C-alpha cells in the first residue's frame, strides 16, 4: 500500500510545473477587446472621408478633429494602395479604442517578398572573407546566446549546538551549463564532532529546463557513509508560486529501496539585507530499511528557521534553530539505538554562493 | 528599505567629495596603479576628414570606486566627433587593448560594411590590429559611437555632433553635449554571470516586511504568487553603478557655463549600458527640438525619460538665474548623475533628493483596463498594482495568445494579455510627477519624411524573456536559433513593424543603418524618425520602415546584458545591389 503511494511521489513532483504555470484561463475574459468589426468599420469610414480630401495641402495640425481620433485617422489615410470596401456601418466614437485601432491596422501580415530571399546569406562574407566571418559569427553567436555558466552555493554550512554532542551540517549544490541543460551536483551530510559522519552523499544530475521556473533532474546519488548505497535519482527543482523554492526527488537504491525527499524554503526579506528563511524537509520511504534506521512511510521531518544577514548578496552568515523528528518506525529504530528521535539544533552558519 | 539606505548612499557619495579632489590630483604612479594608465574624464574634440581612434585598457576612478575601464584616445567617454554634413570621414581604429573591439556609429547612415558589428558586418578588431572606417556623412544631428562588444560598458563610447550643411533650424548661444552613462568597477563578464545565477542581485529596493511601498498585503501576495517583483525596474543599478555625465560622477562638480539671457542647446545622449534616465533641470523648462538626431517640432517639457541609445536635443533659457542642476535620475531612482548649469564658476544650485522608487503597475503586466483604459491612451498607468487584484487569478503566461512563430518554452515567463500601444506613456514612474513629461506621442517630425507610402506588410516581433533565468530573446528564440533565419526585408520595401513586449521590463530596441518612423499618431508625413524605440513593459509600439539600405544590420535591445543573453537578431535587406541593375 505505502509502496504504491510512494511510487506516485515522483509523479506528483513532476506535476508541480503544471499547477505552477497554469492558472485558470477561464477568467481571462475580463479584459474586453474592442469589437474588431466595429473598429475596422470606423477606420474604413475614416479612410473614405479622407480620400476625398486634398492631402498635399492639408494642414493636419490645424484640422479640427478631436485629438483622440488623430492617430487612427492619419495612419489609416489612403496613400493609394489599400483596397477599401465601402461600408455603411455608422461610426460610434464612444466605442473606439485607440490602442486596438492601431493594433487592427488594415496592413496585412505576410511573408517577405521573394527578392528579400536573394543571396548571399551573409552579406559581409564576400567582402571580409567567408572563413573570417564564419569564425567571427560563431564567436558572437556563442557570446550572445549564452556562454556556459558555473555556480556554487552553500545553502547551509553550519555548526549545530544540541543536547549531547554538538554537530555540523553541509548542504551545497552547484551547476555548470547553459540556459536549458546543465550538469548539476548536490552534496549533503551531517555528523557529530569527533565521530564518523552520520550521513554524507553526493549527487550528479543532468538538469533540463521544462518550464520557466522548473527543472527536471535525473542522475545518481552515492551515499558515502554507513552501508554504502547507490541510488538512481529523479526529481524537480524550481520556484513555486509565492516564491517557495522547492526541491523534490525520488530515489531507487541498488538494493531496490525506494525513498523520497521534499525540501522547501522561503526567503522573507525583513530589510534589503536581513532575511528570515523558514525551511521544511520531509523524508519518506516505501519500505522499512532497518540497517539505515529508516521506517516505512514518513521517516523524518525537519522544520527550521534561519535569520541571515547579507553583507553582500554572495555572503550571508546566519543563526537559527532547526527541529528534527524521526517519525513512526524510524523513531522506534532511533530509540532502540539509544538515540532521541526528536532533536533541537541551535545553528550558526553561512550561506554563500559564487 | 527604502529611504534609509538611499540616504546612506547619498551621504557616502557626498563624504567622498573632498577625498576625491585630493586623490584625483595625484598621478597614477603615486596611487599605486599597476594595471594600466588612468583614464581621463571627458572627451577631446576631433574634427576633420581623417581621425585615429586608439582603444586601450585603463583604470577608471569615480567617487570611491575604482576598476577596469577602456579608453579611446585616453578618455572616458572617448573623443567627441564634430563633423559636417556632406563631408567624408576616415577613421583608423587602432586596438591597443587586450580585448577584441569595434566601433559602431550609432544612428549614422553608413554602408553596412562600415557599421562595426562583429560577426555581422566585420570580424572583431583583435588586439594589435587596425581597421579603417570610411564613409560619407549623409545627415546632421546628435549621435554617438560605441563598441559593439563588452567594452561598451567599460567606457568605449563617445558623442557625435554633425552640423547641418545648411542652416541650423534653431538659434542658440551655447552648444553642449551631455553624455549619460553608467560605470561599475565590476567587469562586465562578472556582472553578466551574477545576473544569470542570482535573482536580481543588484536590486536593493526589493519589497520587504519593513518597506514603505504603497502596496497592500493582498497586492504583495499577488506579486509573490506570480513570482515576479514590482520593483524589477533595472537589472543593474546604483549599488553597483556610478552614473556619469560626460565621464564625471556626481561628486565631480561638472559645470556648463552660461551668461544671463543666453539660449543653451543641450544634446543629451544616453550612452549607458543598462540605465534609463529621467532627465530634468528643476526650475527650467526644456524645449525638445530633436530626437535621435532628427529635428522635431519644438515641445516644451519639464522632464523626459531617455532610454539607452536614444538622444534628445533640448534648448533651455536660464534667464537671469544663477545656477540650475541637471539631474539624470536613474529610472529605478537608486541614484543620479549630476551637473550644474551655472552663470559663475563654483555656483551651485540645490540637488534635489532622489524620489521614491517606482513600482510596476498592471499595465506593465500587459493588462490594460479594457476599453475605458485604452480609450484615452492616458490612464494605463492609473491601473496601479492595486487594480490588479481581480486579475490575480488570470494567467500571466497564456501562450495561446502568441503567434505560431514564437517559440514557447522555458525562455518565456510572461505573455502580455492585452498589449496596448503605450506611446502615450511617459515611462516607468513618471505618470504622477505633477509636471510635463515628454511622451512619444508628442514627437512630430519637423520636416516631411522622405517616404510616405503606406506600408504593404506588417511584421510583428515579440520581445520575450525570463527574468528568473535571465534569458532574453525575440519571438522566444535567441540569436543561436536564428543565425540562418534573419528578419528579411526586400530593398525599398515599406513595412510596418509591430513590437510586442511580453516582458515586464522596458526594452530600447535599436535597428542599425536605418531610421524608422514611429506610428505615434502624428500625421503620416510627419511621423518622428528614430533609430531606437522604447517598448514599454507589457505594451506594444509600431514603426514604419523603408528598408532602403542593403546589407545585414544588427537589430537588438540596447540593454547590453539583454543583447548579450539573446535579445539580438540580424535584419537583412536584399538584394544587395538594390535590385535596380
Interface residues (C-beta under 8 A of the other chain):
Chain A: X21 X22 X23 X24 X25 X27 X28 X30 X31 X32 X33 X34 X60 X61 X68 X70 X71 X74 X75 X77 X78 X79 X80 X81 X82 X95 X96 X97 X98 X99 X100 X102 X103 X105 X107 X108 X109 X110 X112 X113 X114 X115 X116 X117 X118 X119 X120 X121 X122 X123 X124 X127 X128 X132 X133 X135 X136 X137 X138 X139 X140 X141 X142 X143 X144 X145 X146 X149 X151 X179 X180 X209 X210 X211 X212 X213 X214 X239 X240 X241 X242 X243 X268 X269 X270 X271 X272 X273 X313 X353
Chain B: X1 X5 X112 X113 X118 X119 X120 X121 X122 X123 X124 X193 X194 X196 X197 X198 X201 X204 X205 X206 X207 X208 X209 X210 X221 X224 X225 X226 X227 X367 X368 X369 X370 X371 X374 X375 X376 X377 X390 X391 X393 X394 X395 X396 X397 X398 X400 X409 X410 X411 X412 X413 X417 X418 X420 X421 X441 X444 X452 X453 X454 X455 X456 X457 X458 X459 X460 X466 X468 X469 X471 X478 X479 X480 X481 X483 X484 X488 X489 X490 X491 X493 X496 X498 X519 X520 X521 X522 X523 X524 X526 X540 X542 X550 X551 X552 X563 X564 X565 X566 X568 X572 X573 X574 X575 X576 X579
